[in-house]
Amino acid sequence: MSSNAKELKSRLQNMLFFKRNSGSRRIVSLVVSLLILVSGLTVACDVMPGDAGNINNSLVVYLKNDGLYFAYLDGGEEVKIQDGDSFEYPLVSKSGNYIAYTQNGSLYIYDIKNGEYEKIADEINHYYIAYDWVDDENIVYATKNSGFATFNVSTKETKEHSDEHYYDSFKASDKNIIYARKESRWATEEGNFGATDGVVEINLNEYDSENKTFSTDIIIEGRRTTDEMIGYVPIVWNISEDGKYIYIMEKPESGSLSADGIGIGIYDVDKKTHTEFTDIAILRYKTNLAINPKNNNLIGLIEGGGREMIENKEAILLNINEDKTYEAVNFMDEDLVAMTPNFTPDGEKLLYSATKNLEGISITDLDDIYGNIYSSIYDVWESQPHNIYEYDLKTSEVKKVTDGGHFDFMPMSISRDEILFIRYKGDDLYSLVKLVNGEESIIVDDVIFSGGSDGYVFGYYGHIYTEQGMDVFINK
């Protein structure tokens, strides 16, 4: 029995003690109430006292200094999932009943209804995120060993795919189709080596139980580095809601080169064609690309090469034609730089965060401009206002949604009148803020974006990897 349930039982027993002289009928009534509450609501009380009816409601899962938490977006207490640190990549299942996450490289799944977590696997492949929810009860994952596996949280059934290849960057589409990066590894006298075979399509509907293999097919070939050319590493960026288009990170097999900008590609699932847009530079961040929920030919992205977020980063729209040519729509003020685009649910507006462009400005210049002494240009980046903006696709008008001195980013529209966004508080702490008709309220506070086995910061040259420390589930 959980500690919350024991406390509830104790309180009810005390009530019985003080009312024992009030008549046998009243005592019987209280005993019945006790039995009902303890047997039927033990789990619910352990999850969220007085708020059990929120199961499947929209929620956020996030990291704090003392553990992993979740909270419902419509109010209520925050719930601690697990004590400790070293957490990464929380991920809510498709219907909001379970939360997957890693701690110290092990994969766990938390059952929201029962308020319990269990370890699924150790040594999860970590170079790229190596798990994704197939649906609300099935998850696909890979460890540091070759192959991959699926796990059903209800039946506890595990199906293994056993081969000599290594898998990561899973992205689930519909109809039990999964996409992932497939890699070959080998050893020579000179050392251990690896190369990307390509993006593989995995059909979970076709399983050979004798050989323990799912049906797999490489749809985009990778390329190994040679003396003449740098290799090519295609990775799934995102998939349109109808599963028709797969947007691809077109990465060179070079950490330095890909940090300064990669290309973007599109794979047409029906036509089985892959098109690369070679004249667009974009940083390799998950939150740099958004697919319009009502038009999968329209995407919002942050264009601009160079790993520094303080300059040369513009929010644009890309309208992709049937023949895979495209038209770019530019609408931003050239004095601003942008990050974290996201469409509203109706597809009519693009939200993004923007702040003053610091291109070509030195630390000395900043000291003169702001009247302070700065040791790093990122001191100014963190202290200057980052506001949420809204671009209306129909009217081509730009509107500033927040207008304060805060660092606001990662806007998410959850209804016509409600917007969520993340606000940096300082001292490596963040808040998740809800904006409703101009009124702000803090949903969760003192969130951190750091963790893993060594407590590293989820950031790189001004970018914050929010997916490593937070996931928001919106019940549509």
Secondary structure, DSSP 8 states (H G I E B T S, - for coil): --HHHHHHHHHHHHHHHHTTTS-HHHHHHHHHHHHHHHHHHHHHHHHSTT-GGGTTS-EEEEEETTEEEEEETTS---EEEEESS-EEEEEE-TTSSEEEEEETTEEEEEETTTTEEEEEESSB--SS--EEESSSSEEEE-BSSSBEEEEETTT--EEEE-SS-EEEEEEE-STTEEEEEEEEEEEETTEEEEEEEEEEEEEEEEEETTTTEEEEEEEEE-B---SSS--EEEEEEEE-TTS-EEEEEEEES-HHHHHT-EEEEEEETTTTEEEEEEEEEE-S-GGGEEE-TT-TTEEEEEE--SS-TTSS-EEEEEEE-TTS-EEEEE-S-TTEEEEEEEE-TTSSEEEEEEEE--TT--HHHHHHHHSS--SSHHHHHHHS-BEEEEEETTT--EEES--SSSEEEEEEE-SSSEEEEEEEEETTEEEEEEEETTEEEEEEEEE--EETTTTEESEETTEE-GGGTEEEE---
